[in-house]
Amino acid sequence: MELKLFYRTQRDLAIDLNKLVDSYWQEEIKENELINGIKNLYEHNQEKLIKNNEFTKVVQQQCGKRRLAVVEKVLEIKQENSLV
């Protein structure tokens, strides 16, 4: 799956985040592709994804709780690995 590095708006970011998680759920991509995709989106678009330690309102509205639960788990894994 092809993802951009930098997104213009929070809405554009949320749309591709949805595609990424949905592709994983439909078994179109492997788990490592999902994890790498989420990490890349987060690293390059941190200010559009998270503010005040929670997902931005636009991202919350566009993605929904179940998708964001997956994203949150991946980002927790990323933070734990960076501490080691």
mmCIF file of the N, C-alpha and C atoms, coordinates in Angstrom:
data_MODEL
# 
_entry.id   MODEL 
# 
loop_
_atom_site.group_PDB 
_atom_site.id 
_atom_site.type_symbol 
_atom_site.label_atom_id 
_atom_site.label_alt_id 
_atom_site.label_comp_id 
_atom_site.label_asym_id 
_atom_site.label_entity_id 
_atom_site.label_seq_id 
_atom_site.pdbx_PDB_ins_code 
_atom_site.Cartn_x 
_atom_site.Cartn_y 
_atom_site.Cartn_z 
_atom_site.occupancy 
_atom_site.B_iso_or_equiv 
_atom_site.pdbx_formal_charge 
_atom_site.auth_seq_id 
_atom_site.auth_comp_id 
_atom_site.auth_asym_id 
_atom_site.auth_atom_id 
_atom_site.pdbx_PDB_model_num 
ATOM 1   N N  . MET A 1 1  ? 0.846   -1.187 0.000  1.00 0.00 ? 1  MET A N  1 
ATOM 2   C CA . MET A 1 1  ? 0.000   0.000  0.000  1.00 0.00 ? 1  MET A CA 1 
ATOM 3   C C  . MET A 1 1  ? 0.886   1.243  0.000  1.00 0.00 ? 1  MET A C  1 
ATOM 4   N N  . GLU A 1 2  ? 0.532   2.194  -0.815 1.00 0.00 ? 2  GLU A N  1 
ATOM 5   C CA . GLU A 1 2  ? 1.333   3.412  -0.980 1.00 0.00 ? 2  GLU A CA 1 
ATOM 6   C C  . GLU A 1 2  ? 0.782   4.524  -0.090 1.00 0.00 ? 2  GLU A C  1 
ATOM 7   N N  . LEU A 1 3  ? 1.642   5.052  0.785  1.00 0.00 ? 3  LEU A N  1 
ATOM 8   C CA . LEU A 1 3  ? 1.260   6.151  1.672  1.00 0.00 ? 3  LEU A CA 1 
ATOM 9   C C  . LEU A 1 3  ? 2.180   7.342  1.438  1.00 0.00 ? 3  LEU A C  1 
ATOM 10  N N  . LYS A 1 4  ? 1.631   8.534  1.623  1.00 0.00 ? 4  LYS A N  1 
ATOM 11  C CA . LYS A 1 4  ? 2.457   9.740  1.548  1.00 0.00 ? 4  LYS A CA 1 
ATOM 12  C C  . LYS A 1 4  ? 3.261   9.875  2.832  1.00 0.00 ? 4  LYS A C  1 
ATOM 13  N N  . LEU A 1 5  ? 4.322   10.652 2.776  1.00 0.00 ? 5  LEU A N  1 
ATOM 14  C CA . LEU A 1 5  ? 5.070   10.943 3.995  1.00 0.00 ? 5  LEU A CA 1 
ATOM 15  C C  . LEU A 1 5  ? 4.462   12.105 4.749  1.00 0.00 ? 5  LEU A C  1 
ATOM 16  N N  . PHE A 1 6  ? 4.058   13.142 4.019  1.00 0.00 ? 6  PHE A N  1 
ATOM 17  C CA . PHE A 1 6  ? 3.547   14.353 4.653  1.00 0.00 ? 6  PHE A CA 1 
ATOM 18  C C  . PHE A 1 6  ? 2.144   14.652 4.138  1.00 0.00 ? 6  PHE A C  1 
ATOM 19  N N  . TYR A 1 7  ? 1.243   14.946 5.053  1.00 0.00 ? 7  TYR A N  1 
ATOM 20  C CA . TYR A 1 7  ? -0.151  15.219 4.708  1.00 0.00 ? 7  TYR A CA 1 
ATOM 21  C C  . TYR A 1 7  ? -0.465  16.685 4.927  1.00 0.00 ? 7  TYR A C  1 
ATOM 22  N N  . ARG A 1 8  ? -1.349  17.195 4.067  1.00 0.00 ? 8  ARG A N  1 
ATOM 23  C CA . ARG A 1 8  ? -1.708  18.601 4.124  1.00 0.00 ? 8  ARG A CA 1 
ATOM 24  C C  . ARG A 1 8  ? -2.704  18.874 5.248  1.00 0.00 ? 8  ARG A C  1 
ATOM 25  N N  . THR A 1 9  ? -3.664  17.971 5.427  1.00 0.00 ? 9  THR A N  1 
ATOM 26  C CA . THR A 1 9  ? -4.694  18.189 6.438  1.00 0.00 ? 9  THR A CA 1 
ATOM 27  C C  . THR A 1 9  ? -4.863  16.958 7.324  1.00 0.00 ? 9  THR A C  1 
ATOM 28  N N  . GLN A 1 10 ? -5.493  17.170 8.462  1.00 0.00 ? 10 GLN A N  1 
ATOM 29  C CA . GLN A 1 10 ? -5.800  16.063 9.363  1.00 0.00 ? 10 GLN A CA 1 
ATOM 30  C C  . GLN A 1 10 ? -6.763  15.081 8.698  1.00 0.00 ? 10 GLN A C  1 
ATOM 31  N N  . ARG A 1 11 ? -7.672  15.602 7.905  1.00 0.00 ? 11 ARG A N  1 
ATOM 32  C CA . ARG A 1 11 ? -8.658  14.760 7.225  1.00 0.00 ? 11 ARG A CA 1 
ATOM 33  C C  . ARG A 1 11 ? -7.974  13.820 6.222  1.00 0.00 ? 11 ARG A C  1 
ATOM 34  N N  . ASP A 1 12 ? -7.026  14.340 5.456  1.00 0.00 ? 12 ASP A N  1 
ATOM 35  C CA . ASP A 1 12 ? -6.283  13.502 4.507  1.00 0.00 ? 12 ASP A CA 1 
ATOM 36  C C  . ASP A 1 12 ? -5.523  12.396 5.236  1.00 0.00 ? 12 ASP A C  1 
ATOM 37  N N  . LEU A 1 13 ? -4.917  12.761 6.351  1.00 0.00 ? 13 LEU A N  1 
ATOM 38  C CA . LEU A 1 13 ? -4.189  11.793 7.166  1.00 0.00 ? 13 LEU A CA 1 
ATOM 39  C C  . LEU A 1 13 ? -5.135  10.709 7.684  1.00 0.00 ? 13 LEU A C  1 
ATOM 40  N N  . ALA A 1 14 ? -6.292  11.108 8.173  1.00 0.00 ? 14 ALA A N  1 
ATOM 41  C CA . ALA A 1 14 ? -7.272  10.157 8.714  1.00 0.00 ? 14 ALA A CA 1 
ATOM 42  C C  . ALA A 1 14 ? -7.774  9.196  7.637  1.00 0.00 ? 14 ALA A C  1 
ATOM 43  N N  . ILE A 1 15 ? -7.977  9.697  6.428  1.00 0.00 ? 15 ILE A N  1 
ATOM 44  C CA . ILE A 1 15 ? -8.457  8.850  5.330  1.00 0.00 ? 15 ILE A CA 1 
ATOM 45  C C  . ILE A 1 15 ? -7.451  7.739  5.036  1.00 0.00 ? 15 ILE A C  1 
ATOM 46  N N  . ASP A 1 16 ? -6.171  8.085  4.958  1.00 0.00 ? 16 ASP A N  1 
ATOM 47  C CA . ASP A 1 16 ? -5.165  7.062  4.686  1.00 0.00 ? 16 ASP A CA 1 
ATOM 48  C C  . ASP A 1 16 ? -4.950  6.139  5.878  1.00 0.00 ? 16 ASP A C  1 
ATOM 49  N N  . LEU A 1 17 ? -5.109  6.648  7.064  1.00 0.00 ? 17 LEU A N  1 
ATOM 50  C CA . LEU A 1 17 ? -5.020  5.811  8.260  1.00 0.00 ? 17 LEU A CA 1 
ATOM 51  C C  . LEU A 1 17 ? -6.146  4.767  8.235  1.00 0.00 ? 17 LEU A C  1 
ATOM 52  N N  . ASN A 1 18 ? -7.339  5.198  7.844  1.00 0.00 ? 18 ASN A N  1 
ATOM 53  C CA . ASN A 1 18 ? -8.465  4.272  7.711  1.00 0.00 ? 18 ASN A CA 1 
ATOM 54  C C  . ASN A 1 18 ? -8.168  3.197  6.668  1.00 0.00 ? 18 ASN A C  1 
ATOM 55  N N  . LYS A 1 19 ? -7.641  3.607  5.526  1.00 0.00 ? 19 LYS A N  1 
ATOM 56  C CA . LYS A 1 19 ? -7.313  2.641  4.470  1.00 0.00 ? 19 LYS A CA 1 
ATOM 57  C C  . LYS A 1 19 ? -6.302  1.622  4.964  1.00 0.00 ? 19 LYS A C  1 
ATOM 58  N N  . LEU A 1 20 ? -5.317  2.091  5.708  1.00 0.00 ? 20 LEU A N  1 
ATOM 59  C CA . LEU A 1 20 ? -4.262  1.221  6.218  1.00 0.00 ? 20 LEU A CA 1 
ATOM 60  C C  . LEU A 1 20 ? -4.824  0.173  7.179  1.00 0.00 ? 20 LEU A C  1 
ATOM 61  N N  . VAL A 1 21 ? -5.585  0.609  8.167  1.00 0.00 ? 21 VAL A N  1 
ATOM 62  C CA . VAL A 1 21 ? -6.149  -0.321 9.153  1.00 0.00 ? 21 VAL A CA 1 
ATOM 63  C C  . VAL A 1 21 ? -7.163  -1.256 8.483  1.00 0.00 ? 21 VAL A C  1 
ATOM 64  N N  . ASP A 1 22 ? -8.005  -0.721 7.603  1.00 0.00 ? 22 ASP A N  1 
ATOM 65  C CA . ASP A 1 22 ? -8.990  -1.560 6.916  1.00 0.00 ? 22 ASP A CA 1 
ATOM 66  C C  . ASP A 1 22 ? -8.312  -2.614 6.041  1.00 0.00 ? 22 ASP A C  1 
ATOM 67  N N  . SER A 1 23 ? -7.224  -2.249 5.387  1.00 0.00 ? 23 SER A N  1 
ATOM 68  C CA . SER A 1 23 ? -6.482  -3.216 4.568  1.00 0.00 ? 23 SER A CA 1 
ATOM 69  C C  . SER A 1 23 ? -5.950  -4.355 5.436  1.00 0.00 ? 23 SER A C  1 
ATOM 70  N N  . TYR A 1 24 ? -5.493  -4.015 6.620  1.00 0.00 ? 24 TYR A N  1 
ATOM 71  C CA . TYR A 1 24 ? -5.003  -5.040 7.543  1.00 0.00 ? 24 TYR A CA 1 
ATOM 72  C C  . TYR A 1 24 ? -6.153  -5.954 7.974  1.00 0.00 ? 24 TYR A C  1 
ATOM 73  N N  . TRP A 1 25 ? -7.288  -5.373 8.337  1.00 0.00 ? 25 TRP A N  1 
ATOM 74  C CA . TRP A 1 25 ? -8.434  -6.166 8.776  1.00 0.00 ? 25 TRP A CA 1 
ATOM 75  C C  . TRP A 1 25 ? -8.952  -7.072 7.663  1.00 0.00 ? 25 TRP A C  1 
ATOM 76  N N  . GLN A 1 26 ? -8.824  -6.620 6.395  1.00 0.00 ? 26 GLN A N  1 
ATOM 77  C CA . GLN A 1 26 ? -9.275  -7.432 5.264  1.00 0.00 ? 26 GLN A CA 1 
ATOM 78  C C  . GLN A 1 26 ? -8.178  -8.360 4.755  1.00 0.00 ? 26 GLN A C  1 
ATOM 79  N N  . GLU A 1 27 ? -7.090  -8.411 5.514  1.00 0.00 ? 27 GLU A N  1 
ATOM 80  C CA . GLU A 1 27 ? -5.946  -9.277 5.231  1.00 0.00 ? 27 GLU A CA 1 
ATOM 81  C C  . GLU A 1 27 ? -5.315  -9.020 3.864  1.00 0.00 ? 27 GLU A C  1 
ATOM 82  N N  . GLU A 1 28 ? -5.340  -7.746 3.446  1.00 0.00 ? 28 GLU A N  1 
ATOM 83  C CA . GLU A 1 28 ? -4.682  -7.348 2.204  1.00 0.00 ? 28 GLU A CA 1 
ATOM 84  C C  . GLU A 1 28 ? -3.217  -7.008 2.446  1.00 0.00 ? 28 GLU A C  1 
ATOM 85  N N  . ILE A 1 29 ? -2.889  -6.637 3.688  1.00 0.00 ? 29 ILE A N  1 
ATOM 86  C CA . ILE A 1 29 ? -1.502  -6.355 4.051  1.00 0.00 ? 29 ILE A CA 1 
ATOM 87  C C  . ILE A 1 29 ? -1.138  -7.141 5.307  1.00 0.00 ? 29 ILE A C  1 
ATOM 88  N N  . LYS A 1 30 ? 0.130   -7.343 5.506  1.00 0.00 ? 30 LYS A N  1 
ATOM 89  C CA . LYS A 1 30 ? 0.630   -8.086 6.674  1.00 0.00 ? 30 LYS A CA 1 
ATOM 90  C C  . LYS A 1 30 ? 0.741   -7.149 7.881  1.00 0.00 ? 30 LYS A C  1 
ATOM 91  N N  . GLU A 1 31 ? 0.882   -7.766 9.047  1.00 0.00 ? 31 GLU A N  1 
ATOM 92  C CA . GLU A 1 31 ? 0.967   -7.011 10.301 1.00 0.00 ? 31 GLU A CA 1 
ATOM 93  C C  . GLU A 1 31 ? 2.152   -6.046 10.312 1.00 0.00 ? 31 GLU A C  1 
ATOM 94  N N  . ASN A 1 32 ? 3.310   -6.497 9.820  1.00 0.00 ? 32 ASN A N  1 
ATOM 95  C CA . ASN A 1 32 ? 4.487   -5.617 9.821  1.00 0.00 ? 32 ASN A CA 1 
ATOM 96  C C  . ASN A 1 32 ? 4.296   -4.408 8.909  1.00 0.00 ? 32 ASN A C  1 
ATOM 97  N N  . GLU A 1 33 ? 3.538   -4.561 7.814  1.00 0.00 ? 33 GLU A N  1 
ATOM 98  C CA . GLU A 1 33 ? 3.241   -3.418 6.941  1.00 0.00 ? 33 GLU A CA 1 
ATOM 99  C C  . GLU A 1 33 ? 2.351   -2.410 7.671  1.00 0.00 ? 33 GLU A C  1 
ATOM 100 N N  . LEU A 1 34 ? 1.388   -2.923 8.434  1.00 0.00 ? 34 LEU A N  1 
ATOM 101 C CA . LEU A 1 34 ? 0.519   -2.052 9.232  1.00 0.00 ? 34 LEU A CA 1 
ATOM 102 C C  . LEU A 1 34 ? 1.345   -1.265 10.244 1.00 0.00 ? 34 LEU A C  1 
ATOM 103 N N  . ILE A 1 35 ? 2.204   -1.965 10.973 1.00 0.00 ? 35 ILE A N  1 
ATOM 104 C CA . ILE A 1 35 ? 3.012   -1.326 12.015 1.00 0.00 ? 35 ILE A CA 1 
ATOM 105 C C  . ILE A 1 35 ? 3.943   -0.281 11.414 1.00 0.00 ? 35 ILE A C  1 
ATOM 106 N N  . ASN A 1 36 ? 4.636   -0.635 10.338 1.00 0.00 ? 36 ASN A N  1 
ATOM 107 C CA . ASN A 1 36 ? 5.545   0.321  9.688  1.00 0.00 ? 36 ASN A CA 1 
ATOM 108 C C  . ASN A 1 36 ? 4.788   1.520  9.126  1.00 0.00 ? 36 ASN A C  1 
ATOM 109 N N  . GLY A 1 37 ? 3.622   1.279  8.552  1.00 0.00 ? 37 GLY A N  1 
ATOM 110 C CA . GLY A 1 37 ? 2.814   2.363  8.003  1.00 0.00 ? 37 GLY A CA 1 
ATOM 111 C C  . GLY A 1 37 ? 2.368   3.340  9.071  1.00 0.00 ? 37 GLY A C  1 
ATOM 112 N N  . ILE A 1 38 ? 1.886   2.808  10.190 1.00 0.00 ? 38 ILE A N  1 
ATOM 113 C CA . ILE A 1 38 ? 1.438   3.668  11.292 1.00 0.00 ? 38 ILE A CA 1 
ATOM 114 C C  . ILE A 1 38 ? 2.607   4.444  11.873 1.00 0.00 ? 38 ILE A C  1 
ATOM 115 N N  . LYS A 1 39 ? 3.751   3.779  12.055 1.00 0.00 ? 39 LYS A N  1 
ATOM 116 C CA . LYS A 1 39 ? 4.932   4.462  12.589 1.00 0.00 ? 39 LYS A CA 1 
ATOM 117 C C  . LYS A 1 39 ? 5.358   5.607  11.682 1.00 0.00 ? 39 LYS A C  1 
ATOM 118 N N  . ASN A 1 40 ? 5.373   5.371  10.369 1.00 0.00 ? 40 ASN A N  1 
ATOM 119 C CA . ASN A 1 40 ? 5.762   6.414  9.419  1.00 0.00 ? 40 ASN A CA 1 
ATOM 120 C C  . ASN A 1 40 ? 4.785   7.582  9.444  1.00 0.00 ? 40 ASN A C  1 
ATOM 121 N N  . LEU A 1 41 ? 3.492   7.277  9.451  1.00 0.00 ? 41 LEU A N  1 
ATOM 122 C CA . LEU A 1 41 ? 2.487   8.350  9.514  1.00 0.00 ? 41 LEU A CA 1 
ATOM 123 C C  . LEU A 1 41 ? 2.673   9.173  10.781 1.00 0.00 ? 41 LEU A C  1 
ATOM 124 N N  . TYR A 1 42 ? 2.913   8.504  11.893 1.00 0.00 ? 42 TYR A N  1 
ATOM 125 C CA . TYR A 1 42 ? 3.082   9.200  13.167 1.00 0.00 ? 42 TYR A CA 1 
ATOM 126 C C  . TYR A 1 42 ? 4.347   10.061 13.170 1.00 0.00 ? 42 TYR A C  1 
ATOM 127 N N  . GLU A 1 43 ? 5.458   9.502  12.729 1.00 0.00 ? 43 GLU A N  1 
ATOM 128 C CA . GLU A 1 43 ? 6.732   10.221 12.773 1.00 0.00 ? 43 GLU A CA 1 
ATOM 129 C C  . GLU A 1 43 ? 6.732   11.481 11.923 1.00 0.00 ? 43 GLU A C  1 
ATOM 130 N N  . HIS A 1 44 ? 6.065   11.437 10.782 1.00 0.00 ? 44 HIS A N  1 
ATOM 131 C CA . HIS A 1 44 ? 6.107   12.568 9.857  1.00 0.00 ? 44 HIS A CA 1 
ATOM 132 C C  . HIS A 1 44 ? 4.918   13.524 10.004 1.00 0.00 ? 44 HIS A C  1 
ATOM 133 N N  . ASN A 1 45 ? 3.904   13.123 10.741 1.00 0.00 ? 45 ASN A N  1 
ATOM 134 C CA . ASN A 1 45 ? 2.693   13.956 10.861 1.00 0.00 ? 45 ASN A CA 1 
ATOM 135 C C  . ASN A 1 45 ? 2.191   14.019 12.299 1.00 0.00 ? 45 ASN A C  1 
ATOM 136 N N  . GLN A 1 46 ? 3.118   14.019 13.224 1.00 0.00 ? 46 GLN A N  1 
ATOM 137 C CA . GLN A 1 46 ? 2.776   13.946 14.643 1.00 0.00 ? 46 GLN A CA 1 
ATOM 138 C C  . GLN A 1 46 ? 1.805   15.044 15.065 1.00 0.00 ? 46 GLN A C  1 
ATOM 139 N N  . GLU A 1 47 ? 2.032   16.270 14.600 1.00 0.00 ? 47 GLU A N  1 
ATOM 140 C CA . GLU A 1 47 ? 1.194   17.397 15.017 1.00 0.00 ? 47 GLU A CA 1 
ATOM 141 C C  . GLU A 1 47 ? -0.226  17.308 14.457 1.00 0.00 ? 47 GLU A C  1 
ATOM 142 N N  . LYS A 1 48 ? -0.421  16.575 13.365 1.00 0.00 ? 48 LYS A N  1 
ATOM 143 C CA . LYS A 1 48 ? -1.760  16.416 12.795 1.00 0.00 ? 48 LYS A CA 1 
ATOM 144 C C  . LYS A 1 48 ? -2.490  15.219 13.402 1.00 0.00 ? 48 LYS A C  1 
ATOM 145 N N  . LEU A 1 49 ? -1.757  14.323 14.018 1.00 0.00 ? 49 LEU A N  1 
ATOM 146 C CA . LEU A 1 49 ? -2.346  13.100 14.563 1.00 0.00 ? 49 LEU A CA 1 
ATOM 147 C C  . LEU A 1 49 ? -2.670  13.225 16.056 1.00 0.00 ? 49 LEU A C  1 
ATOM 148 N N  . ILE A 1 50 ? -1.755  13.825 16.823 1.00 0.00 ? 50 ILE A N  1 
ATOM 149 C CA . ILE A 1 50 ? -1.918  13.879 18.274 1.00 0.00 ? 50 ILE A CA 1 
ATOM 150 C C  . ILE A 1 50 ? -1.658  15.295 18.796 1.00 0.00 ? 50 ILE A C  1 
ATOM 151 N N  . LYS A 1 51 ? -2.570  15.761 19.647 1.00 0.00 ? 51 LYS A N  1 
ATOM 152 C CA . LYS A 1 51 ? -2.390  17.035 20.362 1.00 0.00 ? 51 LYS A CA 1 
ATOM 153 C C  . LYS A 1 51 ? -2.797  16.814 21.804 1.00 0.00 ? 51 LYS A C  1 
ATOM 154 N N  . ASN A 1 52 ? -2.022  17.350 22.729 1.00 0.00 ? 52 ASN A N  1 
ATOM 155 C CA . ASN A 1 52 ? -2.293  17.206 24.166 1.00 0.00 ? 52 ASN A CA 1 
ATOM 156 C C  . ASN A 1 52 ? -2.463  15.740 24.572 1.00 0.00 ? 52 ASN A C  1 
ATOM 157 N N  . ASN A 1 53 ? -1.595  14.896 24.040 1.00 0.00 ? 53 ASN A N  1 
ATOM 158 C CA . ASN A 1 53 ? -1.565  13.465 24.366 1.00 0.00 ? 53 ASN A CA 1 
ATOM 159 C C  . ASN A 1 53 ? -2.838  12.697 24.003 1.00 0.00 ? 53 ASN A C  1 
ATOM 160 N N  . GLU A 1 54 ? -3.616  13.207 23.049 1.00 0.00 ? 54 GLU A N  1 
ATOM 161 C CA . GLU A 1 54 ? -4.746  12.438 22.529 1.00 0.00 ? 54 GLU A CA 1 
ATOM 162 C C  . GLU A 1 54 ? -4.897  12.726 21.047 1.00 0.00 ? 54 GLU A C  1 
ATOM 163 N N  . PHE A 1 55 ? -5.610  11.833 20.354 1.00 0.00 ? 55 PHE A N  1 
ATOM 164 C CA . PHE A 1 55 ? -5.809  12.025 18.923 1.00 0.00 ? 55 PHE A CA 1 
ATOM 165 C C  . PHE A 1 55 ? -6.593  13.304 18.683 1.00 0.00 ? 55 PHE A C  1 
ATOM 166 N N  . THR A 1 56 ? -6.269  14.004 17.600 1.00 0.00 ? 56 THR A N  1 
ATOM 167 C CA . THR A 1 56 ? -6.980  15.240 17.282 1.00 0.00 ? 56 THR A CA 1 
ATOM 168 C C  . THR A 1 56 ? -8.456  14.929 17.021 1.00 0.00 ? 56 THR A C  1 
ATOM 169 N N  . LYS A 1 57 ? -9.300  15.920 17.193 1.00 0.00 ? 57 LYS A N  1 
ATOM 170 C CA . LYS A 1 57 ? -10.751 15.722 17.058 1.00 0.00 ? 57 LYS A CA 1 
ATOM 171 C C  . LYS A 1 57 ? -11.123 15.243 15.656 1.00 0.00 ? 57 LYS A C  1 
ATOM 172 N N  . VAL A 1 58 ? -10.506 15.819 14.630 1.00 0.00 ? 58 VAL A N  1 
ATOM 173 C CA . VAL A 1 58 ? -10.816 15.425 13.255 1.00 0.00 ? 58 VAL A CA 1 
ATOM 174 C C  . VAL A 1 58 ? -10.466 13.953 13.042 1.00 0.00 ? 58 VAL A C  1 
ATOM 175 N N  . VAL A 1 59 ? -9.304  13.537 13.524 1.00 0.00 ? 59 VAL A N  1 
ATOM 176 C CA . VAL A 1 59 ? -8.886  12.145 13.382 1.00 0.00 ? 59 VAL A CA 1 
ATOM 177 C C  . VAL A 1 59 ? -9.841  11.228 14.152 1.00 0.00 ? 59 VAL A C  1 
ATOM 178 N N  . GLN A 1 60 ? -10.236 11.631 15.350 1.00 0.00 ? 60 GLN A N  1 
ATOM 179 C CA . GLN A 1 60 ? -11.182 10.823 16.132 1.00 0.00 ? 60 GLN A CA 1 
ATOM 180 C C  . GLN A 1 60 ? -12.496 10.639 15.383 1.00 0.00 ? 60 GLN A C  1 
ATOM 181 N N  . GLN A 1 61 ? -13.002 11.735 14.808 1.00 0.00 ? 61 GLN A N  1 
ATOM 182 C CA . GLN A 1 61 ? -14.283 11.671 14.099 1.00 0.00 ? 61 GLN A CA 1 
ATOM 183 C C  . GLN A 1 61 ? -14.184 10.834 12.832 1.00 0.00 ? 61 GLN A C  1 
ATOM 184 N N  . GLN A 1 62 ? -13.087 10.946 12.110 1.00 0.00 ? 62 GLN A N  1 
ATOM 185 C CA . GLN A 1 62 ? -12.934 10.256 10.835 1.00 0.00 ? 62 GLN A CA 1 
ATOM 186 C C  . GLN A 1 62 ? -12.610 8.774  11.001 1.00 0.00 ? 62 GLN A C  1 
ATOM 187 N N  . CYS A 1 63 ? -11.827 8.435  12.021 1.00 0.00 ? 63 CYS A N  1 
ATOM 188 C CA . CYS A 1 63 ? -11.327 7.065  12.150 1.00 0.00 ? 63 CYS A CA 1 
ATOM 189 C C  . CYS A 1 63 ? -12.204 6.182  13.030 1.00 0.00 ? 63 CYS A C  1 
ATOM 190 N N  . GLY A 1 64 ? -12.716 6.710  14.107 1.00 0.00 ? 64 GLY A N  1 
ATOM 191 C CA . GLY A 1 64 ? -13.527 5.912  15.008 1.00 0.00 ? 64 GLY A CA 1 
ATOM 192 C C  . GLY A 1 64 ? -12.684 5.200  16.054 1.00 0.00 ? 64 GLY A C  1 
ATOM 193 N N  . LYS A 1 65 ? -13.357 4.707  17.082 1.00 0.00 ? 65 LYS A N  1 
ATOM 194 C CA . LYS A 1 65 ? -12.681 4.135  18.250 1.00 0.00 ? 65 LYS A CA 1 
ATOM 195 C C  . LYS A 1 65 ? -11.917 2.855  17.930 1.00 0.00 ? 65 LYS A C  1 
ATOM 196 N N  . ARG A 1 66 ? -12.506 1.969  17.131 1.00 0.00 ? 66 ARG A N  1 
ATOM 197 C CA . ARG A 1 66 ? -11.869 0.673  16.890 1.00 0.00 ? 66 ARG A CA 1 
ATOM 198 C C  . ARG A 1 66 ? -10.571 0.810  16.107 1.00 0.00 ? 66 ARG A C  1 
ATOM 199 N N  . ARG A 1 67 ? -10.579 1.657  15.093 1.00 0.00 ? 67 ARG A N  1 
ATOM 200 C CA . ARG A 1 67 ? -9.340  1.864  14.324 1.00 0.00 ? 67 ARG A CA 1 
ATOM 201 C C  . ARG A 1 67 ? -8.282  2.536  15.184 1.00 0.00 ? 67 ARG A C  1 
ATOM 202 N N  . LEU A 1 68 ? -8.685  3.540  15.947 1.00 0.00 ? 68 LEU A N  1 
ATOM 203 C CA . LEU A 1 68 ? -7.725  4.259  16.777 1.00 0.00 ? 68 LEU A CA 1 
ATOM 204 C C  . LEU A 1 68 ? -7.177  3.386  17.898 1.00 0.00 ? 68 LEU A C  1 
ATOM 205 N N  . ALA A 1 69 ? -7.943  2.394  18.335 1.00 0.00 ? 69 ALA A N  1 
ATOM 206 C CA . ALA A 1 69 ? -7.433  1.454  19.333 1.00 0.00 ? 69 ALA A CA 1 
ATOM 207 C C  . ALA A 1 69 ? -6.244  0.679  18.756 1.00 0.00 ? 69 ALA A C  1 
ATOM 208 N N  . VAL A 1 70 ? -6.339  0.292  17.485 1.00 0.00 ? 70 VAL A N  1 
ATOM 209 C CA . VAL A 1 70 ? -5.235  -0.405 16.818 1.00 0.00 ? 70 VAL A CA 1 
ATOM 210 C C  . VAL A 1 70 ? -4.029  0.519  16.698 1.00 0.00 ? 70 VAL A C  1 
ATOM 211 N N  . VAL A 1 71 ? -4.264  1.755  16.258 1.00 0.00 ? 71 VAL A N  1 
ATOM 212 C CA . VAL A 1 71 ? -3.182  2.732  16.099 1.00 0.00 ? 71 VAL A CA 1 
ATOM 213 C C  . VAL A 1 71 ? -2.501  2.977  17.441 1.00 0.00 ? 71 VAL A C  1 
ATOM 214 N N  . GLU A 1 72 ? -3.286  3.117  18.477 1.00 0.00 ? 72 GLU A N  1 
ATOM 215 C CA . GLU A 1 72 ? -2.743  3.375  19.808 1.00 0.00 ? 72 GLU A CA 1 
ATOM 216 C C  . GLU A 1 72 ? -1.857  2.225  20.279 1.00 0.00 ? 72 GLU A C  1 
ATOM 217 N N  . LYS A 1 73 ? -2.285  0.996  20.037 1.00 0.00 ? 73 LYS A N  1 
ATOM 218 C CA . LYS A 1 73 ? -1.473  -0.168 20.426 1.00 0.00 ? 73 LYS A CA 1 
ATOM 219 C C  . LYS A 1 73 ? -0.137  -0.160 19.705 1.00 0.00 ? 73 LYS A C  1 
ATOM 220 N N  . VAL A 1 74 ? -0.146  0.135  18.413 1.00 0.00 ? 74 VAL A N  1 
ATOM 221 C CA . VAL A 1 74 ? 1.102   0.171  17.638 1.00 0.00 ? 74 VAL A CA 1 
ATOM 222 C C  . VAL A 1 74 ? 2.019   1.267  18.156 1.00 0.00 ? 74 VAL A C  1 
ATOM 223 N N  . LEU A 1 75 ? 1.473   2.424  18.463 1.00 0.00 ? 75 LEU A N  1 
ATOM 224 C CA . LEU A 1 75 ? 2.294   3.529  18.959 1.00 0.00 ? 75 LEU A CA 1 
ATOM 225 C C  . LEU A 1 75 ? 2.832   3.245  20.350 1.00 0.00 ? 75 LEU A C  1 
ATOM 226 N N  . GLU A 1 76 ? 2.089   2.517  21.170 1.00 0.00 ? 76 GLU A N  1 
ATOM 227 C CA . GLU A 1 76 ? 2.586   2.107  22.489 1.00 0.00 ? 76 GLU A CA 1 
ATOM 228 C C  . GLU A 1 76 ? 3.778   1.174  22.326 1.00 0.00 ? 76 GLU A C  1 
ATOM 229 N N  . ILE A 1 77 ? 3.676   0.247  21.391 1.00 0.00 ? 77 ILE A N  1 
ATOM 230 C CA . ILE A 1 77 ? 4.782   -0.666 21.109 1.00 0.00 ? 77 ILE A CA 1 
ATOM 231 C C  . ILE A 1 77 ? 6.004   0.128  20.677 1.00 0.00 ? 77 ILE A C  1 
ATOM 232 N N  . LYS A 1 78 ? 5.782   1.124  19.816 1.00 0.00 ? 78 LYS A N  1 
ATOM 233 C CA . LYS A 1 78 ? 6.880   1.945  19.319 1.00 0.00 ? 78 LYS A CA 1 
ATOM 234 C C  . LYS A 1 78 ? 7.569   2.678  20.472 1.00 0.00 ? 78 LYS A C  1 
ATOM 235 N N  . GLN A 1 79 ? 6.785   3.259  21.369 1.00 0.00 ? 79 GLN A N  1 
ATOM 236 C CA . GLN A 1 79 ? 7.353   4.011  22.488 1.00 0.00 ? 79 GLN A CA 1 
ATOM 237 C C  . GLN A 1 79 ? 8.108   3.105  23.438 1.00 0.00 ? 79 GLN A C  1 
ATOM 238 N N  . GLU A 1 80 ? 7.609   1.882  23.679 1.00 0.00 ? 80 GLU A N  1 
ATOM 239 C CA . GLU A 1 80 ? 8.300   0.944  24.561 1.00 0.00 ? 80 GLU A CA 1 
ATOM 240 C C  . GLU A 1 80 ? 9.648   0.546  23.967 1.00 0.00 ? 80 GLU A C  1 
ATOM 241 N N  . ASN A 1 81 ? 9.681   0.320  22.651 1.00 0.00 ? 81 ASN A N  1 
ATOM 242 C CA . ASN A 1 81 ? 10.929  -0.075 21.999 1.00 0.00 ? 81 ASN A CA 1 
ATOM 243 C C  . ASN A 1 81 ? 11.947  1.056  22.002 1.00 0.00 ? 81 ASN A C  1 
ATOM 244 N N  . SER A 1 82 ? 11.499  2.286  21.920 1.00 0.00 ? 82 SER A N  1 
ATOM 245 C CA . SER A 1 82 ? 12.433  3.407  21.893 1.00 0.00 ? 82 SER A CA 1 
ATOM 246 C C  . SER A 1 82 ? 13.027  3.663  23.286 1.00 0.00 ? 82 SER A C  1 
ATOM 247 N N  . LEU A 1 83 ? 12.373  3.184  24.324 1.00 0.00 ? 83 LEU A N  1 
ATOM 248 C CA . LEU A 1 83 ? 12.892  3.347  25.674 1.00 0.00 ? 83 LEU A CA 1 
ATOM 249 C C  . LEU A 1 83 ? 14.022  2.360  25.984 1.00 0.00 ? 83 LEU A C  1 
ATOM 250 N N  . VAL A 1 84 ? 13.996  1.234  25.301 1.00 0.00 ? 84 VAL A N  1 
ATOM 251 C CA . VAL A 1 84 ? 14.993  0.182  25.556 1.00 0.00 ? 84 VAL A CA 1 
ATOM 252 C C  . VAL A 1 84 ? 16.329  0.530  24.948 1.00 0.00 ? 84 VAL A C  1 
# 
